[in-house]
Amino acid sequence: MRAVLPSTRDSVRDGHLKAAYRQFTLDGVGRPFFTKWFASVDDRGDDCDRALILDGRVLRS
């Protein structure tokens, strides 16, 4: 966890959302939860594609 959280935070803040998604590997932490992490650390401006929470409802739509 000590490596995954800072690494994915940096990837998100650099706009590399796909890389962050691939890098996130913590047992027992699924997509709905780690994409919340991405959304919470995404401090880029409104002119960027922001990290979104990708849960079951979003996938179904």
Contacts in CASP RR format, 6 or more apart in sequence:
PFRMAT RR
TARGET T0000
AUTHOR 0000-0000-0000
METHOD contacts of the structure
MODEL  1
MRAVLPSTRDSVRDGHLKAAYRQFTLDGVGRPFFTKWFASVDDRGDDCDR
ALILDGRVLRS
1 26 0 8 1.000
4 23 0 8 1.000
4 24 0 8 1.000
4 25 0 8 1.000
4 26 0 8 1.000
5 37 0 8 1.000
7 23 0 8 1.000
8 20 0 8 1.000
8 23 0 8 1.000
8 24 0 8 1.000
8 34 0 8 1.000
8 37 0 8 1.000
8 38 0 8 1.000
8 41 0 8 1.000
9 37 0 8 1.000
9 41 0 8 1.000
11 17 0 8 1.000
11 19 0 8 1.000
11 20 0 8 1.000
11 23 0 8 1.000
12 20 0 8 1.000
12 38 0 8 1.000
12 41 0 8 1.000
12 42 0 8 1.000
12 51 0 8 1.000
13 41 0 8 1.000
13 42 0 8 1.000
13 43 0 8 1.000
13 44 0 8 1.000
15 44 0 8 1.000
15 48 0 8 1.000
15 49 0 8 1.000
17 38 0 8 1.000
17 49 0 8 1.000
17 51 0 8 1.000
20 38 0 8 1.000
20 51 0 8 1.000
21 38 0 8 1.000
24 34 0 8 1.000
24 37 0 8 1.000
26 34 0 8 1.000
31 54 0 8 1.000
31 55 0 8 1.000
32 53 0 8 1.000
32 54 0 8 1.000
32 55 0 8 1.000
32 56 0 8 1.000
35 51 0 8 1.000
35 52 0 8 1.000
35 53 0 8 1.000
35 54 0 8 1.000
35 55 0 8 1.000
36 53 0 8 1.000
38 51 0 8 1.000
39 50 0 8 1.000
39 51 0 8 1.000
39 52 0 8 1.000
39 53 0 8 1.000
41 51 0 8 1.000
42 50 0 8 1.000
42 51 0 8 1.000
44 50 0 8 1.000
52 58 0 8 1.000
END
